Amino acid sequence: MERKLVYEYIESKKEYLFPNSIYTETQIENALINAPERASNLLREMSFRNPSTLQIIAVFPGMLGVDRFYMGEILLGFLKYITLGGCGIWWILDIVNAKSRCRGWNCKKLIQTIYGSNGL
């Protein structure tokens, strides 16, 4: 992709991608610049999970693992459900980290869309 298009794309999706604890803005920028042409159409149609939505889900039904189910983490969601949020500790940690986890998940999905399921 052209640099100008990459910067526009990152700026338009910044709320969904950064900050997170997995990928830096430079890593995502480089991945987009080096993306094959076939990926540009997929990127335009790609939708991301909203970090604010995950934050709300983590607070209210989060003790029952609903936030983990929302992110596709079925096993962790089930474990969180049967332990009632790890007796509240896991629940609180997930509330604090919800937005960063969601943005990291979105970045991972972006990388997988660009390069396939193998990632970088």
N, C-alpha and C positions, 0 to 999 in steps of 0.2 A: 504494500500500500504506500501511497505517497505520504510524505511527512505531514503535509498540510491536512490531509484527510485523517491521519492518525491523531494529530493534535485536536482536531474538531471532534473526533469520535470519543477520545478520552475526556475531553471537557464536557461533552454531553452526557457521559455515563459516570462522571466522577463520584457522584453521590452513591452509586451502587458498587463502586470498586475500591475507593480509598477513603481513609487509611485502613489497612488490614495487617495482620501479623505474618502473612505468608508470602505475598508478592509485593515488590516495590513498583513504583510508577515507571521507573526505568526498564524493569523487566517486561512489563506489559507493553510499553512503548516499543521496545526492541522486537517483541514477538509480533506486534501488529505491523511494524515496518517490514519484517521478513516474512510476513504471511503470504502464502500462495494466493494467486488471483481467485481461485475457487472459493476461498474463505471469505472474501469481501461481501458476497451476496448473503452468506450465512450470518455474518456479523450484523448486517442491517436488519435481519429478521429476528435476531436473537433477543429474548427477553430475560431479565434478571429478577431475582428475588429482591424484595424491598427490605432494606435493613430496619426501617422503622416498624414495618409489619412484624418482623421477627422479634423486635424488642417488645412489642405489645403482647405477642403470643408467649414470649418467655416469662413475662410478668404474671399474666392471669392464668392460663391453663398450663403454664410451663412446668409446674411441679409434677404434672402427670406425663411429661415428656412430649407434649404436643409440638413444642418448638423443634425437637429433634426429628419427629415424624415429618414436619413441614420441610425440613432440609434434606429429607430422604435418608436419614440415619435411623433406619428401622430398628436395628438391634439396640442401639443406644437409647432410642425412645422407649423401647420395651423395658430395658433395665432401669431407666429413670422412672418409669411408671410403677414398676413393682417395688422400688425402693423409696417411693414418694420423694423423688428429687434428691436421692442420697441423703435422706433425713433432713432435707432443707439446704444442705451445704452445696451440693451440685446445682441445685435450683438457683441459689444466689450467684454462684460463679457464672452460670449461663446467662443470667440477667445482665451481669456486668460486661460479659464478652459477646453478647448477642450481635451487635452491629458489626464488630470486627469479624466474627465467624461468618456472618452472611456475606460480607464483602470479600472475604477470602474464598468462600464457596463460589461466588460470582466470577472472581478472577480465574479460579481453577476451571470453571465451565468455559470461560473465554479461551483459555489456553487449549483445552480439549477440543473446542470447536475449530481452532486454527490448525492444530497439528494432529487431530484425531485423538483417540483415547489414550495414546502413549504419553501425552503431555510434552514437556520440553525435551 
